[in-house]
Structure formats: C-alpha cells, structure tokens
Amino acid sequence: MRLDPRLRAALTAADRDVIIYDLAGIAAQYAALLRQLPGVSVRFAMKAGPVDEVLTTLAEAGAGFDAASPNEIAQALRTGAPASRIHYGNTIKSDRQIAEAHALGVRDFATDNLADVAAIAANAPGARVFCRLATSGEGALWGLSRKFGCSARDAVRVLDGARRAGLVPAGLSVHVGSQQMQAEGWQSAFDTLADVLTELRRRGIAVDHVNLGGGLPALGCLDKHGRPLDPPLEKIFTVIREGQQRLREAAGTPLDFLIEPGRHLVAEHGAIRAEVLRLTDREQLGGERDHWLYLSCGKFNGLYEMDELQYPLVFPGHPAGELVPAVVAGPTCDSDDAFWHRDGQGLVPVPAGLASGDPVWVLGCGAYATSYLTQGFNGFTPLPYRCLPVTGTAEEA
Ligand SMILES: *Cc1c(COP(=O)(O)O)cnc(C)c1O
C-alpha cells in the first residue's frame, strides 16, 4: 500500500503509540470524490472518523454529516457545519433523542417504520423524513442487512404515513453494505429505488432527494487472508452516475442526490504507530508450532475490523531479513483479539528478528479506529491521536 511521505515522516517521528490522521489526504480524497460524482452532496458518516479536526476539514471543504445521535449532531455543529447540512441518519432513536435533534436544528430524519414516523411527528413536528430501503448487503464485507431498512412496499406505506402525520415525505435512502466490493450491489439498489419512485409518483408523493448511503470502498486494504482487496471503483462510479439519471426519469422530478461515505474518505489516511510486545512460538495441542506476534494495539484498541480485514504492517527497523509466518494479535486477554486465522490461513510474514519494543506501523486504519477504542480493556490506554494539518507541521491533539 502507498504510504504518504508526510504520514511516513510522522510515523517515524512518533515514539509512543498514537493514531495519526493525514488531513490533507482526507481533503484530497473528498475532492476526488466530488470530481467522480459532480453535483452529489456528501454527508460524511461520522462514526467512520469522529475526530474534530477530520470533521472540520471536511466541513470547510463543503461536506455535511450523517449523524446517528444527538451527541454526533452536537459535534457536527461544532465544526461549523450548518444544521441544514446535517441529517439524523439513524433509523433507531428514542422520543427524547428526536426532540433533542430537533432542538439542535436538524430537520431531516431517516426512518424505516411507522412507529418511528409517529415519534418524529410528535417530537419534530413538520420535519422532513427519508425512508431507508432494505438491501441484501450481498457483495459487501459487512452487509448491514436486516437491522436497517424496509421493503419497497413498506417504504410506500411509511412515506404515505409520514405525509398523513404532517411530515414532509422528502426522500429515499439505501446502504449497499460496508466495503461493497461489487458494482452489482449498487445496480440492484438502483433497481429497487426506481421501483419505489415509480410507485410513489403513481400515488402523488413527490420526494425531492435520494440518499445513496455509505458503502463506497476503502482502497489499499487487505482481506482476512492478506490478499489485496481490489474494488472496481471506476465501475461503481459509472453505475452511480448512470443510476442517477435513471432515478430522475422514474421520479419525473429533478431529484437531488446525497451520498454518505464513511471509510472511503478516511481509511487510507490514518495509520497507527504501535509497538511489538513479543514474537513467540509455541507448540499447539495438535503438535504444530505457531508463531504469534503480539502488538500493543488490537481489536479493542482501534483494530476492531480485524475479523474481516488485515491491516498492512510496516516494521521500520527491519527493512530486510528472514521472515516467519505469524498470527498477528493484540495485547488483551481475549482470544478474539487477533487477525482472523484458521488452519494455517491468515498468517502474516513478519521479520524473524522482531524484538519487544520495536515500532510497527499499522496502515489503512483511518476508518472506524477511533469509534472502536475501548475504555481501558485490561488496563490498556485508548490510543491518543494527532492530526497532520493540511499545511505546516503536526499539531498535537
Ligand atoms: C456507517 C454508515 C455509513 C458509512 O458506511 P461506510 O460503509 O463506511 O461508507 C453511511 N450511512 C449510514 C446510515 C451508516 O450507518
């Protein structure tokens, strides 16, 4: 994986564990996305990078936010983003959370059921709602199916119910699944969206926008076997551009489009400086001998997604030399705190000469790492962070 020279320099300079975000990289990624999808408004999914400096960088570039709780809304407002560029994208919310969001100025709410619509009508009167359609999640590393979204038939009921309750039936949304690896995942979402828009038009319900959700893949990551994930990004963007035109025709109105990328904007632009705790080998019960590499960070300190991903590792003190295949694991007393491994699969070639205290750089972990920091699991301190500003030198968090 490509390592930005400024990120490399900051990793080299770090002498303690830290997660480093490259704000210039994030800004450039945002600009590249706008070039691919002209006219589409970006609402960054905050959970992928709830770091003030990251959010401010995006807000200053014109992005808005997909927030999932009143606290996220408050954080988004602190970046200077106007409430009109923030929506409540979580279909799961209590009466009180809806009222708090409304009091903070948010007027757009995701929904997928009539109980939630009634609660929005009571606690955010006159608000705009968009209904999330279920997707299969097929082709994605994390499908997000079943917990979110309703059927096409139910979506028509939900938006009709919203209209009757005095709300504005404003739009539709989907999420094709996180790290969606297939353009077909988008294609089938557009098929469903077109069907629902056609039916809404027949009923005289005119929505003004479609929210294409998250799912745009991160680049530069490895699957759990250590193979490069190589998403067909160009093809995905082509499907999205063509899909917009198709949906405008189905709706018969000039629809606006939003998109809520999370990992795509930040994954490549964050890295962790951690340490080797120990490289060991042990005979297992079956008589085979495994190498294990224990690092100072793991599943409960930033690398939660190690169930499906391998993070590229760099051992800066060991540019060459003998390698041994090892299971890479975090420091906690929990056996899930390890890269996926089974029957000799999922092993990572690591320098045989690694010693306790050697630095290790964990790349491609700018997405979700901060959200997945546990509070002192086994007494390990949550990783601090720092940001490399868009220009100049690093500022300490
Ligand atoms: C998490 C989430 C996203 C972002 O997902 P990515 O796969 O990281 O792009 C977008 N929208 C909603 C509603 C989410 O919950």
The ligand as a Tripos MOL2 file, in Angstrom:
@<TRIPOS>MOLECULE
LIG
   15    15     1     0     0
SMALL
NO_CHARGES

@<TRIPOS>ATOM
      1 C1        -21.9840    3.5580    8.7600 C.3       1 LIG1
      2 C2        -22.9060    4.2550    7.8430 C.ar      1 LIG1
      3 C3        -22.4180    4.8390    6.6700 C.ar      1 LIG1
      4 C4        -20.9950    4.7190    6.2140 C.3       1 LIG1
      5 O1        -20.6880    3.4250    5.8180 O.3       1 LIG1
      6 P1        -19.3470    3.1230    5.0140 P.3       1 LIG1
      7 O2        -19.5260    1.7160    4.5950 O.co2     1 LIG1
      8 O3        -18.2000    3.3290    5.9360 O.co2     1 LIG1
      9 O4        -19.2950    4.0490    3.8590 O.co2     1 LIG1
     10 C5        -23.3080    5.5400    5.8800 C.ar      1 LIG1
     11 N1        -24.6090    5.6730    6.2160 N.ar      1 LIG1
     12 C6        -25.1060    5.1200    7.3360 C.ar      1 LIG1
     13 C7        -26.5500    5.3110    7.6480 C.3       1 LIG1
     14 C8        -24.2790    4.3960    8.1830 C.ar      1 LIG1
     15 O5        -24.7920    3.8380    9.2790 O.3       1 LIG1
@<TRIPOS>BOND
     1     1     2 1
     2     2     3 ar
     3     2    14 ar
     4     3     4 1
     5     3    10 ar
     6     4     5 1
     7     5     6 1
     8     6     7 2
     9     6     8 1
    10     6     9 1
    11    10    11 ar
    12    11    12 ar
    13    12    13 1
    14    12    14 ar
    15    14    15 1
@<TRIPOS>SUBSTRUCTURE
     1 LIG1         1 GROUP 0 **** ****
